[in-house]
């Protein structure tokens, strides 16, 4: 929201994406001294920004390929894997964001690679099986870079425009 209407400025996608990245950045490094209790607060903030973008609360600002990549990184850094319940919730969150990403045509090599490192191989295959509506996943390659090339073209129709997010190599 604008600060009490004092400024005549509207945020853009880059502004929102930077906020999402700032939420997970302290946990992106292996060595961090940030309290784990702050982790869920950071996740809630990142998800709130993403949700507002997805609901089109800011007009032209809507999730783009960078947003989806940052959200998968936020899940990787902020979402706990400790219990079966939190693991199931984490998978459900990945599934929801991945579905939106594909529907918007914003899938990129980088976002797919982050998702593939975030999930167990069996979880990724289950997610893809659901999204591909019964496609025989046994025919899919298990290497993330090759697997990405087997995804439907409409999933990345807009994401292809982001060259920096499509150069990823393992």
ABEGO torsion letter per residue (X at the ends): XBBGGABBBBBBAAAAAAAAAAAAAAAABABBABBAAAAAAAAAAAAAAAAAAAAGAAEABBBBAAAAAAAAAAAAAABBAABAAAAAAAAAAAAAAAAAAAAAGABBAAAAAAAAAABBAAAAAAAAAAAAGGBBAAABBABAAAAAAABBAAAAAAAAABAAAAABBX
